[in-house]
Amino acid sequence: MNDKFADSGDQARRDILDAVLPDIPFDGWTVSAIETAGKRVGIAPEQVWILFPDGPVELIEFFFSETNRKMAEQLTEGLAGEGFSDAPLNQKIKDALRVRISLNQPNREAVRRAIALLL
């Protein structure tokens, strides 16, 4: 996967993302929410800006990137034993959508707010 966030040194970004997601339904994808999440995981606001220099938009991109990574993982590892690679294209698409929806389920409001902010 060719992705600017695919580097293994992104644990701090993942920590911030995990910390901010529960707040998104109430606070939205805001600078304040990101800085609060950073403090919660022990990252100073100036370091948060080093990790996400474009603020909420970059964190949203990272959120979608992480979801893509998890989806690819589940499709290649989890479904590989179920004959996924031999399945017809329409079945692969159904499986991919099912995995994506299941990954987004816990963060439905974060996804909705992210799309609204980006549009």
C-alpha positions, -999 to 999 in steps of 0.1 A, spaced: 0 0 0 16 33 -11 4 56 16 21 86 33 9 72 66 20 36 62 53 41 81 56 20 112 66 50 133 30 62 134 21 48 168 17 83 182 -7 92 154 -26 60 161 -27 68 198 -41 103 191 -67 89 167 -78 63 192 -81 90 219 -100 115 197 -126 91 182 -149 89 212 -150 128 213 -158 134 177 -196 129 180 -197 157 206 -168 180 196 -164 172 159 -130 171 141 -117 203 158 -83 216 168 -95 215 204 -105 178 202 -72 169 187 -51 188 213 -72 173 241 -67 138 227 -30 145 225 -28 155 261 -48 124 271 -21 102 256 8 123 269 16 143 237 21 181 240 1 203 217 32 214 198 40 177 191 5 171 179 11 198 153 43 181 142 23 149 137 -7 166 121 5 199 106 -27 203 86 -48 198 117 -82 181 115 -80 175 78 -48 155 81 -62 136 110 -92 127 90 -69 115 61 -51 94 87 -84 80 100 -94 69 65 -59 56 58 -60 35 90 -94 21 81 -80 12 46 -51 -5 62 -73 -25 85 -96 -34 57 -68 -46 35 -54 -67 64 -88 -83 70 -93 -91 33 -59 -105 27 -54 -124 60 -89 -130 73 -106 -140 41 -76 -156 24 -85 -190 39 -121 -186 28 -111 -187 -9 -113 -149 -13 -87 -148 -40 -106 -173 -61 -140 -157 -55 -158 -139 -84 -154 -101 -85 -189 -94 -73 -183 -115 -42 -150 -98 -36 -167 -64 -37 -195 -76 -13 -169 -89 11 -149 -56 9 -180 -36 16 -190 -58 44 -156 -54 60 -155 -17 55 -190 -12 70 -181 -33 100 -149 -13 106 -169 20 103 -198 8 125 -182 19 159 -173 53 145 -204 61 123 -207 96 136 -169 103 131 -172 91 95 -203 112 89 -187 143 104 -154 137 84 -173 135 51 -193 166 60 -161 185 68 -143 174 37 -172 183 13 
